[in-house]
């Protein structure tokens, strides 16, 4: 049989598909012929499978089929199942203390989909997007597919440095340009861990109004607070229609349900919704999640807080015991991650190799910076997935590798 001739697709691809994206420095996540698969998984921010409410979801599935039957398996509303949109409103009111309407809520296939839809709405190839530096590597990859110029702004213990942000926005204005959006992770910032202060949130909103840009607020972990008091959301503080906000059930119910949402000003939501030409995001699973969360949301979140607080505390204890004052270790009030500035003189590539030999996975810090040319002196660890025994053993092994990599 003749081999088919290879087709050259270059002339057919969209501008976005032709973009050359940078390759991040990878973690060692799989074994090789000479190296066994990792045991201690501190790389991705995966929820603990033991925390998934299996029996509760079985019962919720039965309730959905008994009460809604065929309607649950039919196409749904383009903006998402009304019951889930109402649940998002209730959750926002209960945990954050401000009111939104179902007319602010668009159900999406997870929060990454919500972030992509914000880009569909606002970002063209060549536009400027501002992010924190560091920021979530998954969002950086998402943004890069839209072809913008990405500018990073550094952070301190209060979050994004608004003085530096204003300098960047001023410089763009001098060039006759502006940022289309400013992306920020306000609570338990991924990867750095801090929570943006109320003062900085107000300053950020003022800058968005002054320089005519939008703010994209990412809050995947807001309910998972283990210490301190919540700070009001940018969306709740905004009086000028400058904020879009993404959220998700992935961290408090299960990532496999693939349900998230985008909050938008009422006048803007129809513009976003036009990019969702589907029969509603998973109407069936939306109902199952809603039926479960209506009955169990508050007690389930409390249980999760206890599980992850214990894991966070153990990881911090073992890191401090193993590294002492030689490394800077974050103290996140919530979320899934610990951010570490490595001891001076640590070779990051050697650390990757030594950690892999000990079957420990971590993420290099450079993955979280827009240009990928800094952050080599940092690593991110996730405490969410590993068991307590694995955290205890794996962190001790990682500390050995860090010492050996200096």
MOKAWO-V167960 format. One line per field, one symbol per residue. phi: phi as a letter, one per 20 degrees, with the letter a starting at -180 (. if undefined). burial: I if it has 16 or more other ideal C-beta (glycine too) atoms within 10 Angstrom, else O. A space follows every 10 residues. Layout:
BEGIN
phi=???
burial=???
END
This chain:
BEGIN
phi=.fffffeeeg feffgffefe efeffefedb fcgdbfffdd edefeeffgf efegfffgff ffffffeclf ffdegdfgeo ggffffffff ffffecmbec dgfedcfcen fffffffffg fdddgnfdcd cfcebffffg fgfgfemeed decfccfeog ffffgfffff ffffemcbff bdebdedlge dfnfdffggf ffffffffff dlcdddedce cgfeddbmdf dgfgffefdd mdddcdbbeg edcrffflcb bdebggfegf ffffedecen fkgffgfgff fffgecgfff ffffgfffff fgffffffff fedlefcedf cffamccddc efggnfefff fgfffffemd dbdffffddg emdbnfeccd dddfefffff fffffffffg ffffef
burial=OOOOOOOOOO OOOOOOOOOO OOOOIOIIOO OOOOOOOIOI IIIIIOIIOO IOIOOIIOOI IOIIOOOIOO OIOOOIOOII IIIIIOIIIO IIOOOIOOOI OIOIIIIIII IIIIIIIIIO IIIOOOIIII IIIIIIIIII OIIIOIIIOI IIIOIOOIII IIOOIIOIIO OIOOOOOOII IIIIIIIIII IIIIIIOOOI IOIIIOIIOO IOIIIIIIII IIIIIIOOOO IOIIIIIIOO OIIIIIIIII IIIIIOIIII IIIIIOOOIO OIIOOIOOOI IIIIIIIIII IIIOOIIOOI IOOIIOIIIO IIOIIIOIIO OIIOOIIOII OIIIIIIIII IIIOOIOIOO IIOIIIOIII IIIIIIIIII OIOIIIIIII IIIIIIOOOI IOIIIIIIIO IIOOIO
END
